[in-house]
Amino acid sequence: MGPSAADTDRGVYGISVAAELVGMGPQTLRLYEQRGLLEPERTEGGTRRYSEDDLHRLRRIGELLDDGLNLAGIVMVLGLERDNARLQATNTRLRARRH
């Protein structure tokens, strides 16, 4: 049984562990945060905590970089993917109401 949706957005990994899990350096994760590509949770002391959702996003960023996109292009693609997912969810809800 996999993690529930609520569990996947909970920040549990420190930056070093998260970086190792996705095959990137901690500085790269900091850069992506600076550029607005992700926003990990912070502890009261300010320590970054990455969730499973963050790790998935970092892997997606890596895929897009491998495909030749630059960071500005990745911001656009991730935004479009988010919007598309939201529209699909709305469409599914509306269809369910009709039937």
PyMOL commands that set and color helices and strands:
alter all, ss='L'
color gray80, all
select helices_A, chain A and resi 5-8+15-22+26-34+52-66+71-98
alter helices_A, ss='H'
color red, helices_A
select strands_A, chain A and resi 41-42+48-49
alter strands_A, ss='S'
color yellow, strands_A
deselect
rebuild
show_as cartoon
